[in-house]
Amino acid sequence: MTSLKTAPTYVPGHGLLDDKVVVVTAGAGAGIGASVVRRALEEGARHVVIGDTHERRLKEAAESLGAEFGEGRVTTMVSDVTVEDDVQALLEAATTYGGVDVMVNNAGLGGTASVLEMTDEQWSRVLDISLTGTFRCVRAAGQRMKDSGRGGVIVNNASVIGWRAQEGQAHYAAAKAGVMALTRCAAIDLAPYGVRVNAVAPSLAMHAFLAKVTSDELLEELTSREAFGRAAEPWEVANVMVFLASGYSSYLTGEVVSVSSQRA
């Protein structure tokens, strides 16, 4: 019998994004964004445009993905979601390949600080990247999808912290709750143009960066809350994002899907 604490076998692609042009923010390196990029390619995406602020990680991603999936299927661009011109340039890069069909807004920033000690700068930085950055990308992608006349899909990355309290996370929780509200309202605004907007709310997805910035004690505590007694693999979250981006969720919009146990 398979242990619940063991990650399941990696799921192969099934052509869910055949011939789609996908744009992913914060998609280089490790974590959920990188897993979404890989899954999109495995699911048949014609082209994936990856935005990230880390030039070195982008170069490494382009090289490794090109070697694995073939040259010409990935474009990388240094892009900061707090800069409107960067967001526009990232979406413009997709026009070379027919325009954006799927926009995955993965960029976000966390941190830990008591609300009693949190500075305006700490608060504003997290909100600008995690919430306002998502808004900028939803607006830019939504405008292009509307103008194309063929609709599209936007998938945002929220967090269970948008629903529940956690010590030292006032800024991040506020930002992710905002992403959830943005998702619901944007879905209504864009529905007349055939654009669907949904979000995922992961609880704990383990990757190298998270392990680097989080104490072992906190990771152990968070893991103990999970129904399966383990953190999610980033690709398990990416699978749900791909589902939301695919035709299998054609009547789903304005929803936030929890990728976690409900206890978390």
DRENKOL-613894 format. One record per residue (C-alpha): residue in one letter; y, x, z. Coordinates in nm, 2 decimals. Each point is the difference from the previous one (the first is absolute). Example, Ala and Ser with C-alpha at 12.3 -4.5 7.8 and 13.67 -1.06 7.14 Angstrom:
<recs>
<rec A; <-0.45; 1.23; 0.78>> <rec S; <0.34; 0.14; -0.07>> 
</recs>
This chain:
<recs>
<rec M; <0.00; 0.00; 0.00>> <rec T; <0.34; 0.13; -0.10>> <rec S; <0.24; 0.08; 0.29>> <rec L; <0.33; -0.19; 0.01>> <rec K; <0.16; 0.33; 0.09>> <rec T; <-0.10; 0.16; -0.32>> <rec A; <0.22; -0.05; -0.31>> <rec P; <-0.17; -0.20; -0.27>> <rec T; <-0.11; 0.15; -0.33>> <rec Y; <0.30; 0.05; -0.24>> <rec V; <0.03; -0.29; -0.24>> <rec P; <0.01; 0.09; -0.37>> <rec G; <0.26; -0.14; -0.24>> <rec H; <-0.05; -0.34; -0.17>> <rec G; <0.28; 0.00; -0.25>> <rec L; <0.23; -0.21; 0.22>> <rec L; <0.31; 0.16; -0.14>> <rec D; <-0.10; 0.06; -0.36>> <rec D; <0.29; 0.10; -0.22>> <rec K; <0.26; -0.04; 0.28>> <rec V; <0.29; 0.23; 0.06>> <rec V; <0.03; 0.06; 0.37>> <rec V; <0.29; 0.15; 0.20>> <rec V; <-0.07; 0.13; 0.36>> <rec T; <0.25; 0.13; 0.24>> <rec A; <-0.10; 0.28; 0.25>> <rec G; <-0.31; 0.04; -0.21>> <rec A; <-0.06; 0.38; 0.03>> <rec G; <-0.20; 0.19; 0.25>> <rec A; <-0.22; -0.19; 0.24>> <rec G; <0.00; -0.34; 0.15>> <rec I; <0.01; -0.36; -0.13>> <rec G; <0.24; 0.07; -0.29>> <rec A; <-0.22; 0.28; -0.15>> <rec S; <-0.30; -0.22; 0.04>> <rec V; <0.18; -0.28; -0.19>> <rec V; <0.07; 0.24; -0.28>> <rec R; <-0.36; 0.11; -0.03>> <rec R; <-0.13; -0.36; 0.03>> <rec A; <0.24; -0.12; -0.28>> <rec L; <-0.13; 0.27; -0.23>> <rec E; <-0.36; -0.08; 0.09>> <rec E; <0.07; -0.37; -0.06>> <rec G; <0.11; 0.08; -0.36>> <rec A; <0.38; 0.02; 0.02>> <rec R; <0.14; 0.13; -0.32>> <rec H; <0.27; 0.21; 0.18>> <rec V; <0.11; 0.06; 0.35>> <rec V; <0.35; 0.11; 0.09>> <rec I; <0.01; 0.18; 0.34>> <rec G; <0.32; 0.04; 0.20>> <rec D; <0.03; 0.22; 0.30>> <rec T; <0.26; 0.22; 0.18>> <rec H; <-0.24; 0.30; 0.01>> <rec E; <0.01; 0.20; -0.32>> <rec R; <-0.29; 0.22; 0.09>> <rec R; <-0.23; -0.29; 0.09>> <rec L; <0.10; -0.17; -0.33>> <rec K; <-0.09; 0.31; -0.20>> <rec E; <-0.34; 0.03; 0.18>> <rec A; <-0.07; -0.37; -0.06>> <rec A; <0.08; 0.02; -0.37>> <rec E; <-0.22; 0.30; -0.04>> <rec S; <-0.30; -0.14; 0.19>> <rec L; <0.02; -0.35; -0.15>> <rec G; <0.05; 0.14; -0.35>> <rec A; <-0.31; 0.21; 0.04>> <rec E; <-0.20; -0.29; 0.12>> <rec F; <0.13; -0.29; -0.20>> <rec G; <0.13; 0.17; -0.31>> <rec E; <0.35; 0.12; -0.10>> <rec G; <0.26; -0.26; -0.08>> <rec R; <-0.09; -0.27; 0.25>> <rec V; <0.23; 0.11; 0.28>> <rec T; <0.38; 0.06; 0.02>> <rec T; <0.15; 0.15; 0.31>> <rec M; <0.36; -0.02; 0.11>> <rec V; <0.19; 0.13; 0.30>> <rec S; <0.14; -0.33; 0.13>> <rec D; <0.17; -0.11; 0.32>> <rec V; <0.00; -0.38; 0.07>> <rec T; <0.32; 0.03; 0.19>> <rec V; <0.18; 0.10; -0.32>> <rec E; <0.06; -0.28; -0.25>> <rec D; <0.02; 0.23; -0.30>> <rec D; <-0.34; 0.15; 0.09>> <rec V; <-0.16; -0.34; 0.03>> <rec Q; <0.14; -0.10; -0.34>> <rec A; <-0.12; 0.32; -0.16>> <rec L; <-0.35; -0.05; 0.14>> <rec L; <-0.02; -0.34; -0.16>> <rec E; <0.16; 0.12; -0.32>> <rec A; <-0.28; 0.26; -0.03>> <rec A; <-0.25; -0.28; -0.03>> <rec T; <0.18; -0.14; -0.31>> <rec T; <-0.14; 0.29; -0.21>> <rec Y; <-0.35; -0.16; 0.05>> <rec G; <0.10; -0.36; -0.05>> <rec G; <0.18; -0.08; 0.33>> <rec V; <-0.12; -0.06; 0.35>> <rec D; <-0.28; -0.26; 0.06>> <rec V; <-0.08; 0.09; 0.36>> <rec M; <0.25; 0.14; 0.26>> <rec V; <-0.15; 0.13; 0.32>> <rec N; <0.26; 0.07; 0.27>> <rec N; <-0.17; 0.24; 0.24>> <rec A; <0.30; 0.21; 0.11>> <rec G; <0.06; -0.02; 0.38>> <rec L; <0.11; 0.20; 0.30>> <rec G; <-0.12; -0.02; 0.36>> <rec G; <0.08; 0.18; 0.32>> <rec T; <-0.01; -0.06; 0.37>> <rec A; <0.29; -0.05; 0.23>> <rec S; <0.08; -0.24; 0.28>> <rec V; <0.26; -0.26; -0.09>> <rec L; <0.20; 0.14; 0.30>> <rec E; <0.02; 0.34; -0.16>> <rec M; <-0.01; -0.08; -0.37>> <rec T; <0.31; 0.12; -0.19>> <rec D; <0.18; -0.20; -0.27>> <rec E; <-0.11; 0.27; -0.24>> <rec Q; <-0.37; -0.04; 0.09>> <rec W; <0.02; -0.37; -0.03>> <rec S; <0.19; 0.00; -0.33>> <rec R; <-0.22; 0.27; -0.16>> <rec V; <-0.32; -0.20; 0.06>> <rec L; <0.16; -0.33; -0.11>> <rec D; <0.15; 0.16; -0.32>> <rec I; <-0.34; 0.14; -0.12>> <rec S; <-0.25; -0.25; 0.12>> <rec L; <0.20; -0.33; -0.05>> <rec T; <0.31; 0.06; -0.22>> <rec G; <-0.20; 0.24; -0.22>> <rec T; <-0.26; -0.27; -0.05>> <rec F; <0.27; -0.24; -0.08>> <rec R; <0.15; 0.23; -0.26>> <rec C; <-0.33; 0.04; -0.17>> <rec V; <-0.08; -0.37; 0.01>> <rec R; <0.34; -0.07; -0.16>> <rec A; <-0.04; 0.26; -0.27>> <rec A; <-0.35; -0.09; -0.09>> <rec G; <0.06; -0.37; 0.02>> <rec Q; <0.30; 0.02; -0.24>> <rec R; <-0.22; 0.19; -0.25>> <rec M; <-0.29; -0.23; 0.03>> <rec K; <0.22; -0.30; -0.05>> <rec D; <0.17; 0.15; -0.30>> <rec S; <-0.34; 0.09; -0.16>> <rec G; <-0.10; -0.36; -0.01>> <rec R; <-0.36; 0.08; 0.09>> <rec G; <0.03; -0.01; 0.38>> <rec G; <-0.16; 0.26; 0.23>> <rec V; <-0.11; 0.07; 0.35>> <rec I; <0.17; 0.17; 0.30>> <rec V; <-0.20; 0.11; 0.30>> <rec N; <0.18; 0.12; 0.31>> <rec N; <-0.14; 0.21; 0.29>> <rec A; <0.08; -0.16; 0.34>> <rec S; <-0.18; 0.05; 0.33>> <rec V; <-0.16; -0.19; 0.28>> <rec I; <0.28; 0.14; 0.21>> <rec G; <0.22; -0.26; -0.17>> <rec W; <-0.19; -0.26; 0.20>> <rec R; <-0.07; 0.17; 0.33>> <rec A; <0.18; 0.23; 0.25>> <rec Q; <-0.07; 0.37; 0.04>> <rec E; <0.19; 0.23; 0.23>> <rec G; <0.26; 0.22; -0.17>> <rec Q; <-0.03; -0.19; -0.33>> <rec A; <0.31; -0.23; 0.00>> <rec H; <0.14; 0.14; -0.32>> <rec Y; <-0.33; 0.01; -0.19>> <rec A; <-0.10; -0.35; 0.12>> <rec A; <0.33; -0.15; -0.10>> <rec A; <-0.02; 0.17; -0.34>> <rec K; <-0.36; -0.12; -0.07>> <rec A; <0.08; -0.36; 0.13>> <rec G; <0.29; 0.02; -0.25>> <rec V; <-0.24; 0.10; -0.28>> <rec M; <-0.21; -0.31; 0.08>> <rec A; <0.30; -0.23; -0.01>> <rec L; <0.13; 0.17; -0.32>> <rec T; <-0.35; -0.05; -0.16>> <rec R; <0.00; -0.37; 0.07>> <rec C; <0.36; -0.06; -0.12>> <rec A; <-0.03; 0.22; -0.31>> <rec A; <-0.32; -0.18; -0.10>> <rec I; <0.19; -0.33; -0.02>> <rec D; <0.29; 0.16; -0.19>> <rec L; <-0.22; 0.16; -0.25>> <rec A; <-0.27; -0.27; -0.04>> <rec P; <0.19; -0.18; -0.29>> <rec Y; <-0.04; 0.32; -0.20>> <rec G; <-0.37; 0.04; 0.05>> <rec V; <0.04; 0.29; 0.25>> <rec R; <-0.22; -0.01; 0.31>> <rec V; <0.10; 0.19; 0.32>> <rec N; <-0.24; 0.06; 0.29>> <rec A; <-0.05; 0.26; 0.27>> <rec V; <-0.27; 0.17; 0.20>> <rec A; <0.03; 0.06; 0.38>> <rec P; <-0.23; 0.29; 0.09>> <rec S; <-0.07; 0.08; 0.36>> <rec L; <-0.14; 0.35; 0.01>> <rec A; <-0.09; 0.20; -0.32>> <rec M; <-0.09; 0.36; 0.08>> <rec H; <0.14; 0.28; -0.22>> <rec A; <0.11; 0.36; 0.06>> <rec F; <0.37; -0.08; 0.04>> <rec L; <-0.06; -0.26; 0.27>> <rec A; <-0.23; 0.23; 0.19>> <rec K; <0.27; 0.27; -0.01>> <rec V; <0.28; -0.22; 0.15>> <rec T; <-0.21; -0.21; 0.24>> <rec S; <-0.15; 0.12; 0.33>> <rec D; <-0.38; -0.01; 0.04>> <rec E; <0.04; -0.22; 0.30>> <rec L; <0.20; -0.27; -0.20>> <rec L; <-0.24; 0.02; -0.29>> <rec E; <-0.30; -0.06; 0.23>> <rec E; <0.18; -0.29; 0.17>> <rec L; <0.09; -0.16; -0.34>> <rec T; <-0.36; 0.05; -0.13>> <rec S; <-0.15; -0.17; 0.30>> <rec R; <0.19; -0.32; -0.09>> <rec E; <-0.16; -0.02; -0.34>> <rec A; <-0.30; -0.24; -0.05>> <rec F; <-0.20; 0.27; -0.18>> <rec G; <0.08; 0.27; 0.26>> <rec R; <0.15; 0.22; -0.27>> <rec A; <0.32; 0.04; -0.21>> <rec A; <0.00; -0.13; -0.35>> <rec E; <-0.04; 0.25; -0.28>> <rec P; <0.32; 0.00; -0.22>> <rec W; <-0.20; -0.12; -0.30>> <rec E; <-0.11; -0.31; 0.20>> <rec V; <0.37; -0.10; 0.02>> <rec A; <0.05; 0.10; -0.36>> <rec N; <-0.28; -0.23; -0.10>> <rec V; <0.18; -0.30; 0.14>> <rec M; <0.32; 0.10; -0.17>> <rec V; <-0.19; 0.02; -0.33>> <rec F; <-0.14; -0.34; 0.06>> <rec L; <0.36; -0.14; 0.05>> <rec A; <0.11; 0.18; -0.32>> <rec S; <-0.29; -0.14; -0.20>> <rec G; <-0.07; -0.33; -0.17>> <rec Y; <-0.24; -0.09; 0.29>> <rec S; <0.30; -0.10; 0.21>> <rec S; <0.18; -0.19; -0.28>> <rec Y; <0.10; -0.29; 0.23>> <rec L; <0.10; 0.21; 0.30>> <rec T; <0.36; 0.08; 0.06>> <rec G; <0.23; 0.04; 0.30>> <rec E; <-0.30; 0.10; 0.22>> <rec V; <-0.05; 0.28; 0.24>> <rec V; <-0.37; 0.10; 0.03>> <rec S; <-0.11; 0.18; 0.31>> <rec V; <-0.23; 0.29; -0.07>> <rec S; <-0.12; 0.04; 0.35>> <rec S; <-0.18; -0.18; 0.28>> <rec Q; <0.20; -0.29; 0.14>> <rec R; <-0.01; 0.16; 0.34>> <rec A; <0.21; 0.29; -0.13>> 
</recs>
